[in-house]
């Protein structure tokens, strides 16, 4: 029974990827893979504050590093989502995924997140900070 449950990670869905003009098999992320991707998205962010109800929290991050971390998280989602068999010789490397067109990486990652039933958004805090920086730049 255990092997049947764990083997379910290789259940695939066919998805048409417009950027590649191909239909490809993709699989859902495991819990461990999703945890790793979530950690990657905020790897270089630092929060400072007090552990009280009314404490202000400051988050320090670089927009450039944040965008790089988000891209790498999507690369890993593609890497994991393309691992559709238990044959380890058929796995994609991070470098191979990075060689795909950017539009394909974004489209495949979005499909993998959808198949996995997870929210691919990094969180309102980072989005709000990015909006504030963009607003400041436009003034």
C-alpha positions as MATLAB code, in Angstrom:
seq = 'XXXXXXXXXXXXXXXXXXXXXXXXXXXXXXXXXXXXXXXXXXXXXXXXXXXXXXXXXXXXXXXXXXXXXXXXXXXXXXXXXXXXXXXXXXXXXXXXXXXXXXXXXXXXXXXXXXXXXXXXXXXXXXXXXXXXXXXXXXX';
ca = [
       0.000    0.000    0.000;
       2.798    2.439    0.901;
       4.497    1.987   -2.476;
       1.176    2.577   -4.265;
       0.615    5.827   -2.387;
       4.179    7.073   -2.883;
       4.090    5.983   -6.524;
       1.117    8.297   -7.074;
       3.524   11.212   -7.328;
       4.220   10.036  -10.873;
       0.590   10.367  -11.956;
       0.724   12.791  -14.854;
      -1.521   15.256  -16.625;
      -1.039   16.220  -20.240;
      -0.795   19.992  -20.691;
      -0.441   22.018  -23.871;
       2.426   24.496  -23.524;
       1.913   27.294  -26.023;
       5.503   28.553  -25.770;
       6.734   25.127  -26.926;
       3.748   24.341  -29.182;
       3.676   20.887  -27.586;
       1.580   18.845  -25.227;
       3.749   17.452  -22.451;
       3.167   15.267  -19.389;
       3.537   17.034  -16.044;
       3.176   15.803  -12.493;
       2.181   17.315   -9.181;
       4.723   18.551   -6.667;
       5.344   16.514   -3.533;
       4.978   18.228   -0.167;
       8.751   18.358    0.245;
       9.255   19.853   -3.215;
       6.627   22.552   -2.570;
       8.254   23.386    0.770;
      11.617   23.762   -0.961;
      10.115   26.050   -3.626;
       8.393   28.226   -1.001;
      11.687   28.565    0.874;
      13.512   29.512   -2.327;
      11.098   32.384   -2.991;
      12.054   34.158    0.239;
      15.599   32.834    0.696;
      17.266   36.234    0.976;
      14.500   38.196    2.711;
      15.063   39.227    6.321;
      12.338   40.293    8.758;
      13.064   42.321   11.890;
      10.664   43.202   14.680;
       9.329   42.407   18.126;
       7.065   39.499   18.977;
       4.148   41.595   20.251;
       0.692   42.273   18.842;
       1.377   45.892   17.888;
       5.001   45.480   16.795;
       6.113   46.896   13.504;
       7.929   44.418   11.327;
      10.529   45.506    8.820;
      11.364   43.295    5.877;
      14.647   43.846    4.070;
      15.101   42.553    0.555;
      16.555   43.429   -2.812;
      14.112   43.528   -5.723;
      16.800   42.084   -7.987;
      17.511   39.220   -5.601;
      13.777   38.702   -5.104;
      13.174   38.388   -8.835;
      16.126   36.012   -9.147;
      14.785   33.885   -6.257;
      11.320   33.786   -7.828;
      12.774   32.727  -11.196;
      14.819   29.976   -9.536;
      11.733   28.763   -7.647;
       9.885   28.459  -10.977;
      12.891   26.629  -12.482;
      12.679   24.075   -9.665;
       8.901   23.720  -10.166;
       9.567   22.914  -13.828;
      12.399   20.517  -12.933;
      10.173   18.626  -10.494;
       7.068   18.762  -12.708;
       8.942   17.269  -15.658;
      10.161   14.321  -13.556;
       7.274   12.146  -14.677;
       8.872    8.720  -14.162;
      10.814    7.101  -11.357;
      13.738    6.654  -13.795;
      16.370    9.020  -12.402;
      18.259    9.068  -15.734;
      15.273   10.902  -17.255;
      15.477   13.874  -14.846;
      16.058   17.458  -15.921;
      18.876   19.453  -14.354;
      18.459   23.069  -13.254;
      20.830   24.133  -16.040;
      18.779   22.270  -18.666;
      15.555   23.912  -17.473;
      17.226   27.336  -17.619;
      17.964   26.690  -21.316;
      14.214   26.637  -22.093;
      12.607   29.860  -23.353;
      11.501   32.087  -20.464;
       7.872   31.926  -21.594;
       8.012   28.113  -21.465;
       9.478   28.133  -17.945;
       6.730   30.478  -16.732;
       3.966   28.530  -18.478;
       5.145   25.104  -17.293;
       5.667   26.355  -13.721;
       2.138   27.808  -13.669;
       0.737   24.478  -14.910;
       2.690   22.527  -12.273;
       1.425   24.827   -9.509;
      -2.141   24.428  -10.791;
      -1.867   20.615  -11.018;
      -0.433   20.593   -7.492;
      -3.262   22.731   -6.131;
      -0.909   25.281   -4.604;
      -0.886   29.065   -4.702;
       2.170   30.178   -6.625;
       1.973   33.741   -5.296;
       4.833   34.700   -3.017;
       2.696   36.679   -0.654;
       1.117   40.056   -0.295;
       4.018   41.611    1.622;
       6.523   41.263   -1.189;
       3.977   42.272   -3.830;
       3.048   45.363   -1.805;
       6.703   46.329   -1.398;
       7.300   45.936   -5.131;
       4.243   48.117   -5.885;
       5.527   50.806   -3.507;
       8.959   50.822   -5.177;
       7.362   51.062   -8.625;
       5.131   53.902   -7.405;
       8.165   55.722   -6.022;
      10.026   55.295   -9.326;
       7.147   56.741  -11.352;
       6.978   59.922   -9.261;
];
